[in-house]
Amino acid sequence: MFDYLVVGSGLYGAVFAHEAAKKGKKVKVIEKRNHIAGNIYTKETEGIQVHQYGAHIFHTSDKSVWEYVQQFAEFNRYTNSPIANYHGEIYNLPFNMNTFNKLWGVITPDEAKQKIEEQRSVLKGKQPENLEEQAISLVGTDIYEKLIKSYTEKQWGRACTELPSFIIKRLPVRFTYDNNYFNDIYQGIPIGGYTQIVEKMLEHPNIEVELNVDFFENRANYETVAKKIVYTGMIDQYFDYEHGVLEYRSLRFETEALNQENFQGNAVVNYTDGETPYTRIIEHKHFEFGTQEKTVITREYSKEWKQGDEPYYPVNDQKNSELYRKYYKLAQAQENVIFGGRLGLYKYFDMHQVIKAALHAVKKELKD
């Protein structure tokens, strides 16, 4: 008999398992994929750590989380500075003085603010009611049309006028010549990839890991092997879609090794026009300042999620938020199940947020 059955070996499940095992608890971790580490899984190809499920850049301003993750890997100084390609025009992201200078020729922050103010006047003081209006109120019409509209519609599969304004309320806009995407104090990529972090978390004599197994295919048995379950899968699936199916966006990746040293000169390039079918190209070697003779790139396509696909982004609109609240009530009534992670809580988490949430859950659980 185990103390905990952890369903899913991503960051949330791994942190919980690691901390519980350190406290003497016996933990069984099951994973439906053929590898651990969930979506932060990295695999070496051509001497390059390839992010198998999209770019992951660790960033946080929480010193305790940063120090916690340092136990498991050494991090480099990588700074996330993506660029946007709009029909061959290159712009810096997040929107900053470099972007404004390229777009309008302005040099000072006051000039940039004046330009945005002129363009947002099309709203005539109206309170933004959708993503399009929110974006224009933040950065004006030019940036919206070139760098936001088509990219966002590819990403979400919906017109910007149909998307809620809150999706873009935290859009980074800076009136400095600074291409650092995140404001966080700590940022970097683990040297040697992310998989090692979860491997080290799960390397404990009190932890048993089983891959290629589906909790739902043998649910009756798995529910008897431990006193409690830590569930990081889809919350609606756990309750057999009793109230209906929650919606997600999914992703498709095309990865290839190229016989050249440098394909695009940056780790992440977003394609913001509507004609390019993919949303971005990732060149993995640049995450670790690679000098390999070859390179590996991944084209990332956004698509509507259907059952059987990997769910990536919860669609947190009003309809799905109301549906999730029904499942949350059911989850609260489960005495022996802890729900966690982005699927268990139907919430998009950054990695540092997942770690913090898991540490909080295990501390609460073990009354530490």
C-alpha positions in Angstrom: 0.0 0.0 0.0 1.4 3.4 -1.0 0.6 6.6 0.8 0.1 8.5 -2.5 -0.6 7.6 -6.1 0.5 10.5 -8.3 -1.2 10.5 -11.7 1.1 12.3 -14.0 4.9 12.9 -13.9 5.0 16.6 -14.8 6.4 19.3 -12.5 3.4 19.3 -10.1 3.4 15.5 -9.6 7.2 15.3 -9.4 7.5 18.1 -6.8 4.7 16.6 -4.7 6.2 13.1 -5.0 9.7 14.3 -4.1 8.6 16.2 -1.0 6.3 13.5 0.2 9.1 10.9 -0.2 11.5 13.0 1.7 9.0 12.9 4.6 9.0 9.1 4.6 5.9 8.6 2.5 5.7 5.8 -0.1 4.7 7.2 -3.5 3.8 5.6 -6.8 3.9 7.8 -9.9 2.1 6.7 -13.0 2.5 8.3 -16.4 0.6 7.6 -19.7 3.5 8.8 -21.9 6.7 6.8 -22.5 8.7 9.4 -20.6 8.6 11.5 -17.4 8.6 15.3 -17.1 5.3 16.1 -18.8 5.5 19.1 -21.2 8.9 20.3 -20.0 10.5 17.1 -21.4 13.7 17.7 -23.3 15.5 15.2 -25.5 19.0 15.4 -26.9 19.2 15.5 -30.7 22.5 16.4 -32.6 23.9 17.3 -29.2 21.1 19.9 -28.7 18.5 19.8 -25.9 15.2 19.8 -27.9 12.1 21.1 -26.1 9.7 18.4 -27.3 6.5 20.3 -26.3 7.3 23.9 -27.1 9.7 26.5 -25.7 10.0 26.5 -21.9 11.9 29.4 -20.3 12.1 29.4 -16.5 11.5 32.7 -14.9 10.4 33.9 -11.5 10.7 36.7 -9.0 10.1 34.3 -6.1 13.6 33.7 -4.6 12.4 30.6 -2.7 11.2 28.9 -5.9 14.4 29.9 -7.7 16.6 28.4 -5.0 14.4 25.3 -4.8 14.8 24.5 -8.5 18.6 25.2 -8.4 18.9 21.9 -6.4 18.2 19.9 -9.5 20.1 21.7 -12.3 22.5 24.5 -13.0 20.8 27.3 -15.0 22.4 29.5 -17.6 21.8 33.2 -18.1 19.4 32.8 -21.1 17.1 35.9 -21.4 13.9 35.4 -23.4 13.9 37.9 -26.3 11.6 36.7 -29.0 11.2 38.5 -32.3 8.2 38.9 -34.6 8.3 38.3 -38.3 5.5 40.0 -40.2 5.8 39.4 -44.0 9.6 39.6 -43.6 9.6 42.7 -41.4 11.4 42.0 -38.1 10.2 43.5 -34.8 11.3 43.1 -31.2 9.1 41.6 -28.6 7.8 42.5 -26.1 6.6 45.8 -27.5 9.3 48.3 -26.5 11.2 51.3 -27.9 13.0 49.2 -30.4 9.6 48.1 -31.8 8.2 51.6 -31.8 11.3 53.0 -33.5 11.2 50.4 -36.3 7.5 50.9 -36.8 7.2 54.7 -36.5 10.7 56.1 -36.4 10.1 57.6 -33.0 13.1 57.9 -30.6 11.7 59.0 -27.2 9.2 57.4 -25.0 7.0 60.6 -25.2 6.9 60.3 -28.9 5.9 56.6 -28.7 3.2 57.4 -26.2 1.8 60.2 -28.3 1.6 57.9 -31.3 -0.3 55.2 -29.4 -2.6 57.8 -27.9 -3.4 59.1 -31.4 -4.2 55.5 -32.6 -6.3 54.5 -29.6 -8.6 57.4 -30.2 -10.5 55.2 -32.7 -12.1 53.7 -29.6 -13.6 57.1 -28.7 -13.0 56.4 -25.0 -15.0 53.2 -25.1 -14.3 50.6 -22.4 -12.7 47.6 -24.2 -15.2 44.7 -24.5 -13.1 42.2 -26.4 -9.5 41.4 -27.2 -9.3 43.6 -30.3 -10.4 46.7 -28.4 -8.2 45.9 -25.4 -5.1 45.5 -27.7 -5.8 48.8 -29.5 -6.3 50.6 -26.1 -2.9 49.3 -25.0 -0.7 49.7 -28.2 -2.8 51.3 -30.9 -3.9 50.1 -34.3 -0.6 49.6 -36.1 0.9 47.1 -33.6 -2.5 45.4 -33.3 -2.8 44.9 -37.0 0.8 43.7 -37.6 1.8 42.0 -34.5 -1.3 40.9 -32.6 -4.4 40.2 -34.7 -3.4 37.3 -37.0 -1.1 35.7 -34.5 -3.7 35.7 -31.8 -6.4 34.4 -34.2 -4.1 31.5 -35.2 -3.3 30.8 -31.6 -6.9 30.7 -30.4 -8.8 29.7 -33.6 -11.2 32.6 -33.1 -11.6 36.2 -34.2 -10.1 38.7 -31.8 -13.6 40.4 -31.6 -14.9 37.1 -30.1 -12.1 36.7 -27.5 -12.4 38.2 -24.0 -10.3 41.3 -23.3 -8.6 39.8 -20.2 -6.5 37.4 -22.4 -4.3 40.4 -23.4 -4.6 42.7 -20.3 -1.1 41.7 -19.1 0.5 42.3 -22.5 4.0 43.6 -21.9 4.5 47.1 -23.2 7.7 49.0 -22.3 8.9 52.5 -23.0 12.6 51.4 -22.7 15.0 49.9 -25.2 14.8 46.5 -23.5 14.0 43.3 -25.3 13.8 41.1 -22.2 10.3 39.6 -22.4 9.9 38.9 -18.7 10.1 41.4 -15.8 11.2 38.6 -13.4 14.4 38.9 -11.4 15.5 35.3 -12.1 15.5 33.7 -15.5 17.4 31.0 -17.3 17.4 27.6 -19.0 18.8 24.4 -17.2 22.1 23.5 -18.7 21.5 20.0 -20.1 17.7 20.4 -20.4 14.7 20.0 -18.2 14.3 16.3 -18.0 17.1 15.9 -15.5 15.2 18.1 -13.0 12.3 15.6 -12.9 14.6 12.6 -13.0 16.4 13.9 -9.8 13.1 14.7 -8.1 11.9 11.1 -8.7 15.2 9.4 -7.8 14.2 8.4 -4.3 13.9 4.9 -2.8 10.3 5.8 -1.6 9.2 6.5 -5.2 8.1 4.0 -7.8 7.5 5.2 -11.3 5.5 3.4 -14.0 5.4 4.7 -17.6 3.0 3.9 -20.5 0.0 3.4 -18.2 -3.4 5.1 -18.3 -5.1 5.7 -15.0 -8.5 5.4 -16.6 -7.9 2.1 -18.3 -7.3 0.5 -14.9 -9.0 3.0 -12.6 -10.6 0.5 -10.2 -7.2 -1.0 -9.4 -5.3 2.2 -9.1 -7.8 3.7 -6.7 -7.0 0.8 -4.3 -3.1 1.0 -4.3 -2.8 4.2 -2.2 -4.4 6.0 0.6 -4.7 9.2 -1.4 -4.5 10.2 -5.1 -2.7 13.3 -6.4 -4.3 13.8 -9.8 -2.8 16.1 -12.4 -4.9 15.0 -15.4 -8.0 16.7 -16.9 -10.5 17.4 -14.1 -13.5 16.8 -16.3 -12.2 13.4 -17.4 -11.8 12.4 -13.7 -15.5 13.0 -13.3 -16.3 11.2 -16.5 -17.4 14.5 -18.2 -20.4 14.6 -15.9 -21.1 18.3 -16.6 -19.7 18.4 -20.1 -16.3 18.7 -21.8 -14.0 21.6 -21.0 -12.3 23.2 -24.0 -8.6 23.5 -24.7 -6.3 24.6 -27.4 -3.8 22.0 -28.6 -0.5 22.2 -30.5 1.2 20.3 -33.3 4.9 20.3 -33.7 7.1 19.7 -36.7 10.7 19.2 -35.7 13.7 18.7 -38.0 17.5 18.7 -37.8 19.1 20.9 -40.4 22.6 20.6 -41.8 23.5 24.2 -41.1 24.9 26.0 -38.1 22.3 28.7 -37.6 18.8 28.8 -39.1 17.2 32.0 -37.7 19.6 33.6 -35.3 17.2 33.5 -32.3 15.6 30.9 -30.1 12.0 32.0 -30.8 10.5 33.8 -33.9 6.8 34.5 -33.9 5.1 34.6 -37.3 2.4 37.3 -36.9 0.9 37.3 -40.4 -2.2 35.4 -41.2 -0.8 33.6 -44.2 2.0 31.6 -42.4 0.2 28.5 -41.0 2.5 28.1 -37.9 2.6 30.5 -35.0 6.3 30.3 -34.4 9.6 28.6 -35.1 11.9 27.5 -32.2 15.6 27.0 -32.8 16.6 25.0 -29.7 20.4 25.4 -29.7 20.0 29.1 -28.9 18.5 28.4 -25.5 21.9 27.1 -24.5 24.1 29.3 -26.7 25.0 26.2 -28.8 27.9 26.0 -31.1 27.1 22.7 -32.8 27.6 22.4 -36.5 24.0 21.4 -37.0 20.7 22.9 -35.7 17.3 21.7 -34.8 14.1 23.7 -35.4 10.5 23.2 -34.5 7.5 24.7 -36.3 4.6 25.1 -33.9 1.0 25.0 -35.1 -2.0 25.8 -32.9 -5.2 23.8 -33.3 -8.6 23.1 -31.8 -8.4 20.4 -29.2 -10.4 17.2 -29.5 -10.5 14.2 -27.3 -7.4 12.2 -27.8 -5.2 15.3 -28.4 -2.8 16.7 -25.9 -4.5 19.6 -24.1 -2.2 22.6 -23.7 -4.1 25.9 -23.1 -7.4 26.0 -21.2 -10.0 28.2 -22.9 -10.8 30.4 -19.9 -13.8 32.2 -21.4 -17.1 32.7 -19.5 -18.7 29.4 -20.7 -15.7 27.2 -19.7 -15.1 29.1 -16.5 -18.6 28.4 -15.4 -18.3 24.7 -16.3 -15.0 24.5 -14.4 -16.6 25.8 -11.3 -19.0 22.9 -11.3 -16.1 20.5 -11.5 -14.3 22.4 -8.8 -17.2 21.8 -6.5 -17.0 18.1 -7.2 -13.3 18.1 -6.6 -13.7 19.9 -3.2 -15.9 17.1 -2.1 -13.3 14.4 -2.7 -11.6 13.7 0.6 -8.9 11.4 -0.8 -8.0 13.2 -4.0 -5.8 16.3 -4.5 -6.2 18.0 -7.8 -3.2 20.0 -9.2 -1.4 21.3 -12.3 -2.9 23.1 -15.3 -5.2 20.3 -16.2 -6.3 19.4 -12.7 -7.0 23.1 -11.9 -8.0 24.2 -15.5 -5.6 27.1 -15.4 -2.5 28.1 -17.4 0.5 27.9 -15.1 4.1 29.0 -15.7 6.7 26.5 -14.3 7.5 28.5 -11.2 3.7 28.8 -10.4 3.4 25.0 -10.7 6.3 24.4 -8.3 4.9 26.9 -5.8 1.4 25.4 -6.0 2.8 21.8 -5.5 5.0 22.9 -2.6 2.0 24.6 -1.0 -0.2 21.5 -1.5 2.3 19.0 0.0 3.0 21.3 2.9 -0.7 21.6 3.6 -1.2 17.9 3.2 1.7 16.9 5.5 0.9 19.7 8.0 4.6 20.8 7.9 
